[in-house]
C-alpha cells in the first residue's frame, strides 16, 4: 500500500530530473510525471533544447 502512494512521487522526481538535464521546465514535467508515472519517462526521448539567441528570438530580431 505504501509503495502505491510513494511510487508516483518517485516517478515524478525522476521525470523532472531528466527534463531539467535536457533544458525543460522542472515543475511542469514534475506535474506530468506525477499522474502519468512511467509515461513521464518519454521526456528522455525529447531532443535537447537549444539556448542560442536565434532559437529564442528568431532571425528577424538578430539584425536589429
Secondary structure, DSSP 8 states (H G I E B T S, - for coil): -HHHHHHHHHHHHHHHHHHHHTT--HHHHHHHHHHHGGGGGGGGGS-----SHHHHH-GGGTT-
